[in-house]
């Protein structure tokens, strides 16, 4: 653990941190000096089964280089699980400065074939867990602020290109990730008064969720090695957003993969027409197509303008 890392002395919780992107985020936060609660239910990528092994392995790795970390295997998509995670950080390390919401599962299906459970489970694990963990952390920071104590806190959520740009076959996942992006912006507006920032990343990496058959636990980079698809590439971005240096950045969603980082520019008001009367529906047959023609094309999954 680095005593002069950019997150030295800070206290973090990372959900879904047993594998993939969350694992890399937790390890990098610890390398940058943070004390970390590593949360992971240990489930398969579809949410089935459970195991303490993934979270325990990450904690063991952090401790192997002198970092401070503890295991949490609670289900943060439940009210009690999210509350317990926040309380564990406070009870174990004496506070909480950073929440990284990363927990998620996949149940990909076309809309006409998707079941109610496949919809509900994905929304619950992604969107509800992000809300629930943020809710309890925000309560802690609000109480500190009201007591005259100073916060310098961070919320970092995990959105996706599937949510902010759209991807066929992922209506449940995309809707959850779009909700997380909007939730992030709202959280930044509500919690700024308590000196809390909220940002999100829309990451891309080779993980169990994106590449079936990928080994559950890929090793950490060797010195000087670079794999543009490795999930550890996201760790430094999250660590910087978690650091005191990022206090002026809030309400943003960042595209991130490999050595790439960019700001995603969300919904903006485009071309419009105003009249001082109620519209006649027949008039709109001319107005709406013209406005759509003047507007930017809908983005493809890369975030770049697609075919009009």
Phi and psi in degrees as a GROMACS rama.xvg file:
@    title "Ramachandran Plot"
@    xaxis  label "Phi"
@    yaxis  label "Psi"
@TYPE xy
-88.8862  124.777  UNK-2
-75.6331  -16.0365  UNK-3
-114.681  20.0415  UNK-4
-67.2926  163.71  UNK-5
-71.4466  -11.9381  UNK-6
-117.426  22.6636  UNK-7
-55.0894  128.066  UNK-8
81.7739  -5.21256  UNK-9
-84.9789  157.902  UNK-10
-119.01  128.033  UNK-11
-129.761  150.32  UNK-12
-119.45  138.626  UNK-13
-128.143  118.68  UNK-14
-89.2141  152.499  UNK-15
60.808  37.8407  UNK-16
-98.6559  11.0717  UNK-17
-82.5997  -21.7002  UNK-18
-146.402  168.502  UNK-19
56.9359  -136.155  UNK-20
-62.6015  -44.2349  UNK-21
-61.6331  -38.8562  UNK-22
-59.8829  -48.1194  UNK-23
-62.6365  -36.7383  UNK-24
-65.2099  -45.8756  UNK-25
-62.746  -43.1424  UNK-26
-66.5964  -42.4331  UNK-27
-67.489  -39.2053  UNK-28
-58.7387  -43.1801  UNK-29
-66.1077  -40.3938  UNK-30
-62.3362  -29.6419  UNK-31
-89.2624  11.3419  UNK-32
99.8421  -0.391561  UNK-33
-78.8319  150.467  UNK-34
-92.2821  131.291  UNK-35
-126.336  130.982  UNK-36
-93.5921  117.622  UNK-37
-94.8953  106.966  UNK-38
-100.11  130.183  UNK-39
-162.921  130.301  UNK-40
-73.3507  -19.6563  UNK-41
78.021  23.4677  UNK-42
-81.9579  166.769  UNK-43
-72.4838  171.856  UNK-44
-63.9029  -20.0247  UNK-45
-94.4373  4.61663  UNK-46
92.7458  -3.71143  UNK-47
-81.7629  156.887  UNK-48
67.4167  178.38  UNK-49
-164.659  151.727  UNK-50
-160.274  144.313  UNK-51
-83.4012  -10.3044  UNK-52
-61.7767  -49.4941  UNK-53
-57.2606  -48.4783  UNK-54
-64.5472  -39.6418  UNK-55
-63.9376  -40.5097  UNK-56
-63.6551  -39.0434  UNK-57
-67.1207  -43.3224  UNK-58
-61.291  -42.138  UNK-59
-61.3473  -40.3785  UNK-60
-65.2604  -42.7947  UNK-61
-61.656  -43.6485  UNK-62
-66.9088  -27.0783  UNK-63
-65.0305  -25.9844  UNK-64
-106.917  20.3506  UNK-65
90.1102  7.52007  UNK-66
-79.0687  165.789  UNK-67
-110.304  123.502  UNK-68
-156.029  153.424  UNK-69
-136.33  155.369  UNK-70
-89.5024  140.842  UNK-71
-138.005  123.225  UNK-72
-113.396  22.505  UNK-73
-74.9331  160.29  UNK-74
-89.9647  101.569  UNK-75
-78.3291  0.274454  UNK-76
-84.4528  0.828887  UNK-77
-107.446  151.131  UNK-78
-57.7531  -46.7491  UNK-79
-66.2907  -39.6826  UNK-80
-65.4365  -41.4644  UNK-81
-66.5353  -42.8145  UNK-82
-63.3097  -42.2421  UNK-83
-63.1156  -38.094  UNK-84
-63.1953  -47.6818  UNK-85
-62.8244  -43.5573  UNK-86
-65.9457  -34.1239  UNK-87
-62.244  -42.998  UNK-88
-61.3972  -44.6433  UNK-89
-66.3011  -44.3718  UNK-90
-70.8357  -36.4829  UNK-91
-81.5247  -45.6021  UNK-92
-112.615  -3.9314  UNK-93
91.2043  11.3943  UNK-94
169.705  -167.281  UNK-95
-157.528  127.869  UNK-96
-119.262  -25.1934  UNK-97
-137.549  130.185  UNK-98
-121.366  120.539  UNK-99
-110.948  110.731  UNK-100
-93.8335  109.813  UNK-101
-132.076  -9.40034  UNK-102
-60.5197  140.384  UNK-103
-172.383  161.783  UNK-104
-137.35  170.118  UNK-105
-123.537  138.125  UNK-106
-141.191  63.6245  UNK-107
-64.6664  136.57  UNK-108
-167.903  146.806  UNK-109
-66.3277  150.855  UNK-110
-54.3218  -41.8209  UNK-111
-69.0961  -18.1286  UNK-112
-106.103  -10.5824  UNK-113
-70.2372  136.638  UNK-114
-90.3485  165.423  UNK-115
-60.7715  -42.7082  UNK-116
-64.6695  -38.8952  UNK-117
-64.2183  -37.1146  UNK-118
-67.6739  -53.6046  UNK-119
-62.5426  -41.3326  UNK-120
-65.083  -42.8013  UNK-121
-68.8143  -42.8289  UNK-122
-61.8711  -41.036  UNK-123
-64.8627  -49.4393  UNK-124
-70.1003  -38.862  UNK-125
-82.422  -61.1154  UNK-126
-79.7674  -46.4617  UNK-127
-66.1269  -39.723  UNK-128
-63.9246  -37.7425  UNK-129
-62.916  -45.0555  UNK-130
-64.1541  -48.0347  UNK-131
-62.9349  -47.3729  UNK-132
-64.7444  -41.4707  UNK-133
-63.0376  -39.9416  UNK-134
-56.1061  -49.8111  UNK-135
-73.2387  -35.8887  UNK-136
-65.0645  -42.3745  UNK-137
-62.5309  -38.0654  UNK-138
-61.51  -41.1864  UNK-139
-62.4356  -45.8432  UNK-140
-68.6217  -36.5275  UNK-141
-63.3637  -44.1157  UNK-142
-63.0893  -39.5035  UNK-143
-61.9564  -44.0525  UNK-144
-62.4679  -43.124  UNK-145
-65.8178  -27.2085  UNK-146
-84.4538  2.71217  UNK-147
86.7573  9.26216  UNK-148
-89.3785  151.534  UNK-149
-95.3218  130.129  UNK-150
-101.473  155.503  UNK-151
-145.357  64.0046  UNK-152
-103.25  159.442  UNK-153
-135.667  137.364  UNK-154
-116.575  127.92  UNK-155
-127.846  112.727  UNK-156
-102.555  163.579  UNK-157
-114.031  106.657  UNK-158
-96.6181  -153.446  UNK-159
-167.928  151.646  UNK-160
-58.558  -30.5721  UNK-161
-62.2059  -32.127  UNK-162
-84.755  -43.1749  UNK-163
-88.5744  -16.8043  UNK-164
-120.64  -26.1273  UNK-165
98.5704  139.956  UNK-166
-149.681  129.636  UNK-167
-59.454  137.497  UNK-168
87.2309  2.76729  UNK-169
-129.977  46.6904  UNK-170
-60.8262  -41.4414  UNK-171
-70.1055  -49.7764  UNK-172
-63.5729  -46.16  UNK-173
-63.8649  -41.6302  UNK-174
-62.6813  -40.744  UNK-175
-63.9441  -44.1291  UNK-176
-70.7393  -34.4332  UNK-177
-65.423  -40.0807  UNK-178
-61.0876  -38.7838  UNK-179
-65.1455  -39.7444  UNK-180
-61.3221  -46.8074  UNK-181
-66.8309  -40.7635  UNK-182
-58.3753  -39.777  UNK-183
-60.6368  -45.2707  UNK-184
-63.8814  -42.7644  UNK-185
-65.4873  -43.226  UNK-186
-60.2781  -37.9928  UNK-187
-62.8132  -35.8914  UNK-188
-73.8723  -39.3454  UNK-189
-77.3684  -35.3674  UNK-190
-99.7952  -4.5059  UNK-191
-58.121  -32.1664  UNK-192
-64.2024  -20.1307  UNK-193
-100.87  13.6167  UNK-194
62.0939  45.7618  UNK-195
-121.53  129.938  UNK-196
-102.062  156.519  UNK-197
-137.499  123.356  UNK-198
-136.225  168.738  UNK-199
-138.538  155.639  UNK-200
-117.199  145.645  UNK-201
-110.563  89.9845  UNK-202
-89.1869  160.482  UNK-203
-136.069  130.786  UNK-204
-164.77  166.512  UNK-205
-86.2879  107.231  UNK-206
-134.896  177.334  UNK-207
-57.8836  -34.4647  UNK-208
-74.99  -33.823  UNK-209
-94.5197  -26.4716  UNK-210
-133.05  90.6122  UNK-211
-53.8069  137.767  UNK-212
96.9798  -10.9613  UNK-213
-63.2402  138.177  UNK-214
-56.8743  142.751  UNK-215
-63.5446  -31.5149  UNK-216
-133.928  104.467  UNK-217
-92.019  140.538  UNK-218
-64.9711  159.191  UNK-219
-72.2747  152.957  UNK-220
-53.7298  141.463  UNK-221
-78.4502  159.138  UNK-222
-57.3469  126.069  UNK-223
82.3256  -3.06572  UNK-224
-84.1973  145.758  UNK-225
-142.303  119.397  UNK-226
-116.488  111.398  UNK-227
-62.9493  -14.2658  UNK-228
-103.943  0.911849  UNK-229
-74.5083  136.296  UNK-230
-64.5591  -20.6888  UNK-231
-64.4648  -16.942  UNK-232
-62.4421  -22.4677  UNK-233
-81.0368  -19.6484  UNK-234
-56.9821  -48.4354  UNK-235
-61.5181  -35.1013  UNK-236
-65.6819  -45.36  UNK-237
-65.2862  -39.6571  UNK-238
-62.0958  -40.6813  UNK-239
-67.5387  -43.1459  UNK-240
-63.0364  -24.8293  UNK-241
-84.4595  -10.3631  UNK-242
-87.294  164.283  UNK-243
-60.0544  -25.618  UNK-244
-64.8475  -18.4495  UNK-245
-95.4258  10.627  UNK-246
-60.1003  -20.4539  UNK-247
-89.6119  -4.42868  UNK-248
-104.333  118.779  UNK-249
-154.747  153.683  UNK-250
74.0845  23.4564  UNK-251
-115.226  151.231  UNK-252
-117.607  126.517  UNK-253
-110.969  128.304  UNK-254
-77.0395  134.768  UNK-255
-150.128  130.752  UNK-256
-164.78  143.742  UNK-257
53.2754  -123.994  UNK-258
-99.6249  18.1808  UNK-259
-102.254  138.247  UNK-260
-142.373  138.481  UNK-261
-153.501  158.607  UNK-262
-90.7643  127.875  UNK-263
-84.6836  125.721  UNK-264
-97.172  112.656  UNK-265
-82.4384  -155.787  UNK-266
-55.3199  129.873  UNK-267
-135.254  147.848  UNK-268
-67.1741  126.057  UNK-269
-104.209  -150.565  UNK-270
-56.2753  146.417  UNK-271
-153.032  164.167  UNK-272
-136.576  135.975  UNK-273
-121.332  138.701  UNK-274
-130.403  156.54  UNK-275
-92.8703  49.2733  UNK-276
-166.848  168.61  UNK-277
-71.5596  143.389  UNK-278
-69.551  142.913  UNK-279
-87.0389  124.782  UNK-280
-53.4975  -35.4038  UNK-281
-67.64  -30.325  UNK-282
-63.7811  -31.316  UNK-283
-68.7508  -16.4384  UNK-284
-63.2119  -23.0708  UNK-285
-95.8552  -38.9346  UNK-286
-70.4868  -52.2451  UNK-287
-64.1166  -46.5991  UNK-288
-58.8129  -35.7617  UNK-289
-67.4781  -41.554  UNK-290
-62.9285  -42.299  UNK-291
-63.9219  -38.4982  UNK-292
-64.8736  -34.5973  UNK-293
-78.3102  -22.5911  UNK-294
-76.9882  160.658  UNK-295
-63.3381  144.839  UNK-296
-61.8898  153.743  UNK-297
-63.1603  138.908  UNK-298
-72.8063  152.317  UNK-299
-88.3427  -172.7  UNK-300
-63.2194  -20.3416  UNK-301
-80.7346  -10.1167  UNK-302
90.7935  -1.79762  UNK-303
-92.0259  150.096  UNK-304
-56.5114  129.984  UNK-305
-93.2508  -157.372  UNK-306
-73.6394  130.282  UNK-307
